[in-house]
């Protein structure tokens, strides 16, 4: 039993230590750092005091043990992270370029996390108030099917569904992918797109038209992330815009996940959206200023100190 | 068409930069270095002037492109290394401890190289004089089956088979594994065990009894590797022992593969076993003195300079 539940990849992340380092040339990498979009999400949720459970699989290896220990340390319920001896824990390599772009190599779709079975959800899903779907986890028909089935189950029991599409044009090129993701949007209560993802996903260039279509599909709230440029929030009451906190960027990986988790967790705890978005912005800004995707998660007290330190207020 | 053909993993290797670094704690890794036992074997074979082909698969990623380019640079025929867009190139992490032990995490059985198809051999196998099997590549029933079928095909066409068992007790614990590996021994002409591998594989504690059993199974030559302690050679004429060249160890990974490839390649080129073993020892010693598994491969001129520099001779 947990208030907030997610599923998908927990992974060991390796970061090139030099800017502009090619992944195809010998260099130096720092790691393993704990990562994986849903893992960061659930870590952030637990640090904000909600009961939070992760459904995943790891290999019987040092990466898997490190990841489970790290999530458990932050009070994530790891009972539904199973060890699959015949698989290796997922991993990822990332390098950053001066122009802000990144290159990745992923061992995810072929990693242990691809072996999640439906019955792993049984022990943690009762009473779940929020089920979160990270688009990065939808790397196979099996994972999309799990997302769909678990969403239905949670909604039938009165819970809500959040979805961070993390969609790229290449994802949608897979046969049936657009229909499957649009189906997920229609089951989503809180949608968390970044930049042009909502346009790409719904194939609608105009932002306001894309929002309108998402609300028509049944989405209740949209927190649209634009990184350092702030975020916009939409619900049936209309639109609000929020500026980001300005910080120096150390490592952007995981910032969107910390933002989304903070917003969804505080909403699930009953906070008003306009207040939750200030915390979410603080969580995103804290995350980019620390190296390591999961090193940027924060407690509520830390977020309040951050907001205070930046001359802002959480009481509008 | 190639004189020497092998198959299995080509992989991107990452090495912990500090001794005693745990794979489960954030640290620093150097890489990607080209690696994989059969890839090192075939690189060494090509550098000794034989036509040499590798059958494998890589992902559509920077690791795969680096590996193919590196093998091609050393004149390996890479036409049978196919790109599988839905997979990631294999990779491995290794850390070294002061007591000489190593820890590994492998993405091999779940990497692109696991997707080799039988027809990939068609273009390179005609006229093959030697087919090499690295035990590290026998990570699935599919790979064992490929090894068996290709061995039969090469032997039926008059070629020979070499086999480096690289077997561990855990490998043999898999159902049917001992029988499958013993079957491969019975199709092997040149067997290249290390340390206690032959004992483990044949379940015979006494070294000489294990050798006798291997010869009974049909093996023609055994080059038994003992690292810095030298090697022993057995054929139907009896036994010879050879000392290693003494060097400071920088990176032992790949040394056994360079040794085996040098021995098998020079034997295939017609050199007497006693002379080929001097070159093989030089290749092994050169490999341990350089960091990076594939950085230790050598040309014949380099090996002769090494042997000469150590006051030895290649003409007994």
Interface residues (C-beta under 8 A of the other chain):
Chain A: X14 X17 X22 X23 X24 X25 X26 X27 X28 X29 X30 X31 X32 X33 X59 X61 X62 X63 X65 X66 X86 X87 X88 X89 X91 X103 X105 X106 X107 X109 X110 X111 X292
Chain B: X14 X17 X22 X23 X24 X25 X26 X27 X28 X29 X30 X31 X32 X33 X59 X61 X62 X63 X65 X66 X86 X87 X88 X89 X91 X103 X105 X106 X107 X109 X110 X111 X292
